[in-house]
Amino acid sequence: MIKRNPNLNLLKTSYLFPEVTARRKQFLAKRPGAQILSLGIGDTTEPLSPLVVEALAMAAKRLGSMEGYIGYGPEQGIEPLRKKIASVFYDGRIAPEEIFISDGAKCDIGRLQVLFGGDLSVAIQNPAYPVYIDGSLIQGIRNIHMMCCSPENGFFPDLHALERTDLIYFCSPNNPTGAAASRSQLEALVSFARENRSLILFDAAYASYIRDSALPKSIYEIPGAKEVAIEINSFSKLAGFTGVRLGWTVVPETLKYQDGASIQSDWNRIYTTLFNGASILSQYGGLAALEKNGLEESERLTHFYLENARLIKAALQSLDIEVYGGDNAPYLWAHFPGRRSWDIFQELLEKTEIVSTPGSGFGSAGEGFLRFTAFGKRDHILSAIQRLRTIKSEKGSSFKFAMV
Ligand SMILES: *Cc1c(COP(=O)(O)O)cnc(C)c1O
């Protein structure tokens, strides 16, 4: 029989979400009829905007007619969408030819990992979104450096202490910590990459949640980034496309390998070999989402989730919990000094029937934290907040909840 890819042995069994589900089940067995509320899901909950729905339906109708039918489109995406993304998000800094339309950011991260292969060193934030590390391990990468991001360093790695790597993954606004890097932090990151001739993979999936106008929404707002950065983005959290599937990756023409060869032309080769283009329906839906009215709808949507974040943050803070994020990201990162993430997860579940996500599941630097997401129906969020009012925190050497 066929042998297993040995790199797959390096993956730890995905423990986080299955374990959350298992804990939830155990709890329900112990307390049947418990009304569990989840503040743990990283998925959007509000419906698509009517404009997007209309565009999806129209595109489907066209495909049903002899004149309107089209088969394969260009692998890189339809031209109107590439142009639209260039003008809406990049203000002339990026040409449409540098934008590659995808079926989502996660899928493109996987293809980028194929592009670079296994013989390189990478740096990854700790804590982090799991695909950076797992995808690297699948490629056989052994040389992985973790960049600790904690309240002590303002969730930005200490670059002076960081060894040079070929690749640097950076996600801002961040999942899970909710931290959004400042302009000066990103300037430091770009100049670090330029000095070290490293390539940055910048995950901007939550850029549309940035409300502080001083914070960059794209790495290309930083001078010099076009020579050292690839940017990945998505319609998932921007317009609720988690199920529809649509994203994009920017690979600037100016990106070169050590020997001066073009990275973009290899990316195009990988793309056209492993991918046959995003769904034509999704692309027309995405195009509608970027029209003036569509952008207003998206802003309403992200505003709604940010309001959820504000409500949950205030409720947690009233319990004297230190909470990070939530202002420019749909995630809250709550600190419980002296406690282990799984213990505080369990205690919160038992006292309030609220499910969160243990921070330790995103990396060792997440120990002692819980992630709360702002994705959720408003009535669920409000009920969760009511329940948080039924507990209080007890002062002591380590954090503890008590009933009011
Ligand atoms: C949700 C998310 C994405 C988006 O992934 P899609 O495949 O486009 O749905 C990308 N990066 C991070 C960090 C995310 O949390």
The ligand as a MOL file (V3000), in Angstrom:
LIG
                    3D

  0  0  0     0  0            999 V3000
M  V30 BEGIN CTAB
M  V30 COUNTS 15 15 0 0 0
M  V30 BEGIN ATOM
M  V30 1 C -10.9600 33.9460 8.5670 0
M  V30 2 C -9.5240 34.1580 8.2760 0
M  V30 3 C -9.0600 34.1570 6.9610 0
M  V30 4 C -10.0170 34.0290 5.8080 0
M  V30 5 O -9.9880 32.7780 5.2540 0
M  V30 6 P -10.8830 32.4520 3.9750 0
M  V30 7 O -10.2510 31.2060 3.4690 0
M  V30 8 O -10.7650 33.5900 3.0260 0
M  V30 9 O -12.2890 32.2550 4.4470 0
M  V30 10 C -7.7170 34.3950 6.7270 0
M  V30 11 N -6.8630 34.6150 7.7420 0
M  V30 12 C -7.2760 34.6350 9.0140 0
M  V30 13 C -6.3010 34.9310 10.0880 0
M  V30 14 C -8.6200 34.3890 9.3300 0
M  V30 15 O -9.0170 34.3890 10.5960 0
M  V30 END ATOM
M  V30 BEGIN BOND
M  V30 1 1 1 2
M  V30 2 1 2 3
M  V30 3 2 2 14
M  V30 4 1 3 4
M  V30 5 2 3 10
M  V30 6 1 4 5
M  V30 7 1 5 6
M  V30 8 2 6 7
M  V30 9 1 6 8
M  V30 10 1 6 9
M  V30 11 1 10 11
M  V30 12 2 11 12
M  V30 13 1 12 13
M  V30 14 1 12 14
M  V30 15 1 14 15
M  V30 END BOND
M  V30 END CTAB
M  END
